Amino acid sequence: MVHIVNDPIEPHRRRDYVFTPERANLMLPLVRRIARDILDLQRTIDSQADQVKGLERFAPEDSDSRTELVDEVRDVRDSLDANQARMSDLVAELGELGISMHPKLDGYFDFPALIGRREVQLCWHPDEPSVTHWHEGISGRRIAIDGQVFDTAPN
């Protein structure tokens, strides 16, 4: 599924865009749909990978049932490959919007931002109603302080 909307960010600036909390929140309807698809797809991919491992254990080389199991493994692997390609497309779609996922696939999504001249990430999880947290590097999340000023462009 392709997620197309009228994006409030100019297309020519997406790759190096710096978000404010307000702009990040404007993106949430679209990002929420993409995030849901990514997280659902990741569960499917994990399940299929486990299924392939299990099937391979029960397909000994000299087994009469080997052909049937090999066909099933191939079918699951084909589906797994298609889902991994779809995941790449979804991650690329987020990247086009200037948004990234945490590498450990913990369900958090980052919007690049600045606090003063410091590069930070506004951090959001799909269970949260809005973008209210940020982090720097791999440090823990911090809640945004009301009235915190986020610059909109590097100086």
Secondary structure, 3 states (H helix, E strand, C coil): CCCCCCCCCCHHHHHHCCCCHHHHHHHHHHHHHHHHHHHHHHHHHHHHHHHHHHHHHCCCCCCCCHHHHHHHHHHHHHHHHHHHHHHHHHHHHHHHCCCEECCCCCCCEEEEEEECCEEEEEEECCCCCCCCEEECCCCCCEECCCCCCCECCCC
